[in-house]
Amino acid sequence: MLRAMLLIGHNDLRMFLRNRALVVWLFVMPVAFVFFMGFANRGPGAPSAPRPSVLVENLDEGPLGSVFLEGLGAQGLDVLPPSDAAGARRGIRVPADFSRTIRAGRQGLVETFTVKGIEEDPASALVALRVARALIAMNSDLVELAAAHPGEPADAGALRALRERPPVVRLESAFAGRRPAPSGFGFSLPGVMVMYLMMNLLVFGGTTVSGERRSGVLRRIGTLPVGRGALVLGKIHGLMLLAIVQVGVLLLAGRYLFHVPMGGAPVALLLVLMTYAWVAASLGVLIGSLVRAEDKVVGLCVLVSLVMAALGGCWWPIELVPPALQQVAHALPTGWAMDALHQLITFGSGWSGIRQPLLVLFGFGAAANLAAIRCFRS
């Protein structure tokens, strides 16, 4: 039985990989989806705007104008001279008496203006906000310096020393828990693997069984000393070999192309993926056994896989959907596979974090495997 199962599986894998058109669907399309879905789901931690530029006309005859410009850079602005004003969102003019006025204890004024040909937009508003923050920071330093050295004129070196010292108050922000919503390529890689494994194994499993039934291959195999169980397990074995090839390509792309950390439990990661592949392969053979028309098999398998991918959290973080849909996700193998993969890849858990998802996936696989053997018809 084992020898027959291995022969059937190896032959199916050879037939799968002979079709060059399928290679694009198996390897090129998933990698492209990882990139586009990762870019679209960058999350709140990703930068939402580039570092804006500001045109500066520094007419100040003293050193404090330069100190102010350094403050603009510290607030996230690219300071451009008038000779290199392309791309500047707004302009700032520092007057010639800026340093002299401040050292005399009077208010120094800075003029802002709109660059010709540039309309008001969110980037311009961001420039105005950061200019205001730079002015507030410089005023705070001047007040502190005046309190420490009353009656002495403001010194550029002393202002720089104040700016470079460690802050007295520091703000640290973090998620209120150890499980932030996955984002970026760390979200898209598990989602694409789960979606494409389900879709490909359903389609290839269903169409292989349906096509070989139509062509009479299954009847000819039935004349050999091969039991129904060995035949079904051989089909599932071939699909799992295909899954190993696809998973290997996606994991390598994720590690070296998208720089996604794979966690500290690679054996657990592979076990989860192979258990999930067993579930998908068994469902594919089951659908091919129940549906005789090959064209209907393809449509049904694509529809089922897309619905399970959407509800299981492959397209968006499951943390963002209502609690009722989160319960629906855990009625599907895709939801449990995503839970296990995020435990390993996103949260860095080990074996303890995947015990329940792995047991549930094993239950799905055993049920689908038994149903495929019971319903199989040649």
N, C-alpha and C positions, 0 to 999 in steps of 0.2 A: 504493500500500500504506500509506504513512504517513498519508494523508488518511483512509482507511477506519479505520485503527487509532485515530486521534484522535477520529473521530466516534463509534465504538463506545464508547470510554472515557468521553467526555463525557456520552453518553446514559446509560450505566450509573451515573455519579455522580449525575446528575439524578434518576434513579429511586431511588437509595439514599436521598437526602436528602429525598425527598417523603414518606417514611414517618416520621411524627412519633414513633412508638413507638421506632424505632431510634435517634433522637437521644438519648433517655435512656440507652440502652445504650452508645452511642458516646462520650458526653461526661460525663453526670452520674455514672454508675456508676464509670468509671475514676477520676474526681476523688475520689469517696467512698472508693474502695479505697486511693488514695494516703494519705489521712488516717488510715484505720484501721490499715493495715499500717505506716505510719510511726510511729504511736503505740505499736503493739504491739512494734516493733523498735527502741526507743529506744537500746538498747545499754547497756554498762556506764558510759558517760560521762554518762548522763541521771540526774537526781536521783531517788533511790529513795524518799525520804520528805520531807515538808514540814519547814520549820523549826519544831521543837517549841516549845511555850510552857511556862514555868515560873512558878508563883505565888511571889512573894517578899514576905516580911514583914521589912522592914529596921528593926530596933529600935535599931541602932547609933547612939550619940550622937556618934561621931567621923567623920572623913572616910574611913577605910579600908573601911567597909562599902560606900560608893559605888564605890570602886575595884574591890572584888570584883564588884559587879554589872556594872560595865563589862567585866570579864573574862568574865562569863557571855555577854554579847552578842558578844564577840569569838570565843567558842567556838561560835556558831551557835544560841543560845537567844534566844527572845523573852521578855523579862522583863515580867511582868504584876503590877500592884499588887493588893492584896486586893479593891479595888472593881471590878476587871475580870478576874475569874478564870475566865471562861468559856473552856473549851478547854484549860486548863492540865493538863499530864500529871502533874506533881509539884509539891511546894512546898518552899521553903527559908526557914528562919527564921534571921536574923542577930541574935545577942544584943546587948543594950544595951552590954555592956562589950567588944565585939569589938575596937574600935580601941585602947582603953585596955590590954587584955590583951596585944595584939601589941606595942605600944610599950614595954611593961614587959619584953619579952623572953620572955613566956610563950606557951603554945600557945592560939590562939583557935579555938573550936569553932563549927561551923556545923551546924545541925540540918536534916535533910531529912525530909519526911513525904509520905504519899500523900494526894492530894486526894480528898475524900469523893465517892463515886459513880464514881470512875475506876478501872477494873481495870488490873492489870499487863498491859502489851502491849509490842511492840517499841519503840514511841515512848517509853514510860516508861523502858525500859532505855537508850535513846539519851540521854534527859535526864540520867540518873544518870551516864553515861559523860562527858558534856560538863561536868557539874558537877565531877566528879573532875579533868578536865583543867584547868578554871579554877583549882581549888585548887592543883594542882601548879604551874601557871604563876605564881600569886601567891607561893607558897612559894619558887620559884626566884628571883623578883625580890627578895624579902625577904632571902634569903641573899646575893645579889650586892650588895645595898645595904648590908648589915651588914659585908660584907668590905671594901667601898670606904670606908665611914664607920663604923668601929668605935666603939661606945659611944654613937652618936647614935640617937635614936628614929626609927622609920620615918616618912617624910614622904610624903604622898599625891602631891604634885607630882613628887617624885623617882621614885616608882613609875610614874606615868604617862609620864614621860620615858623610863624603861627600856622600857616597853611599846611606845612609838611609834618607837623607833630601829629601823633595819634589822636583821633577824635575822643573827646570826653564822653560823648554819648554815641552809641552805635546801634543802628536798627538792623535786626536780623529777621527775615521773613522765611517761613517754611509752611508746608502743608500741616494741617491739624491732624496728624496721624501718619502712619508709615506707608500708606498706600495712596499716593497721588494718582490721578487719572493718567494712564499711559499716553504718551504722545510721540510724535516724530517717527523715525524709523524703528524705534523700540516698540511702537504700537503696530506699525504697518507690517513688519516682518512676520510676527505670529499670526496676524489676521490673514495675510495672503497665503501663508502655508496652510492654515486650516481650511480656507475657502477653496484653494486650488487642489489640495489633496482630496477633499470631498467631491468636488466637481469632476476631476479627472478620473478618479477611481470609480465613481458612479457611472460616468459615461463609458469608459473603456470596459468596465466590468459588464454593464448592461448590454452594450452593443456586441461585445465578443460572444456572450452566451446567446443572444438573440440571432446574431449573424451565423454562428456555427450551427444553431438549430435549423435555420432556414436552408443552409447549404448542405445539410446532412452529415456534417463532421461529427456532431455529438452522437448520432446513430451509429456511425462507423466505430467510434470509440467504445460505444456500448457493446459491440461484439467482442471486445477484448476483455481479458480478466481484470477489469477495473471497476470497482464498486462506485456507487453514486457518491458516497462520502469522499472517496479519494479524488474523484473528478472535481467535486466542488472545492475541496481543499486545495487541489492543484491550481484551479482558477484563482482562488484567493491568494495563493502563494505567488503566482505570477504578478498579480496586482501589487502585492506588498514589495516585491523586488523593484517594480517600477517606482513605487513610493520612495524606496531607499535612494534610488538615483536622483529623484526630484528633490528630496529633502537634503541630500548632500550638496547639490548645486545651490539651493537657497541658503543653507547655513553658511557655506563658503562665501557667497555674495554678501550675506548680512554681516559676516565677521570682517571681511577684507575690503568690501566695496562701500558698505554703509556704516561700518564701525559700530555695530551693535554688540554690546557685551553679552556673552552667552551664559553667564552665571558660573557658579562653581561646582555644578553637578552635571557634567556632560552625559553621563550614563543615564541619569534620570530624564534628561531632555530627550535623548534618543528613545528611551522606553515609552515616554508619553506619546511621541510622534508615531512610533510603530504600533502602539495599541490603538491609537486613533485611526491609523491607516488600516488596521485590521477591521475596525468598525465600518469604515467607508467601503472597503473592498467587499465585505460580506453583504452590505446593503446593495452594492452594484450588482453582484451575482443574484441577489434576491429579486431585484427589479427586472433583470434580464430573464429570470425564470417565470415571473408573473406576467410580463408584457411581451407579447410575441412580435408585434410590428416594430422593426428596427428604428424607423423614423420617429415613432412615438416614444421609444426608449430615450432617444437623445433629448427630445423636448422635455420629457418628464424629469430626467436626471438633472438637466440644467436648471429647471424651475425649482426642484427640491433643494438643490445645493445652494442656489442663490437665496432662497427663503431662509434656510438654516444658517447661512452666513450672516445675513442681516439681523436675524433675531438672536443669533449666538454671540454678537459683539465683534464680528470681523470687520465691519465697516465703520463703526464708531465705538468709543469706549462704553462698555455696558454700564459704567458708573453714571453716565449722563441720562439714561432712560428711566422712566418711572418704575417703582418697585414691582408693579404687576408684570412688566416686560422683563424685568430681571428674573422673575420666577419662571417665565416662559423660556428664557435662555437656558435655565438649568433643567428644562425638560428635554433638551436637545444635546447630542454629543458635541456639537460645535461649541456650545457654551462651556461645557466642562473642559474641553481641550484648551479653550482660550484661558480659562482660569488657571489651569496647570502651567501653560506656557508663560503667562505673566508672572506667576509665582516664581518661576525659575529665571526668566530673562529680565523682567522689570523690577521685581522686588528682591531678587537674589536669594530666595529661599532654597532649601535643600529638600531631602526626601520627606521631611515632616510636613512640608507645605503642599505636597501633591498626593498624599495618601488617599484622601477622599476622592478627588477628581480621577485618579488612576483606577480606583476600585469601581467607580461608576462607569468609566469608559470600558473597563473589562466586562462589566455586566451588559452594556450595550453590545459589545462585540460578540459575547457568547450567545445572546438572544438572536442577533442578526445571523450569526453563523449557523445556529440550529435551524432557524427559519429557512435559510437558503438551502440547506441540505433537504429539509422536509418538502419544500415546494419545488425543488429542481425537477424539471422534465426535459427529456432529450427529444 
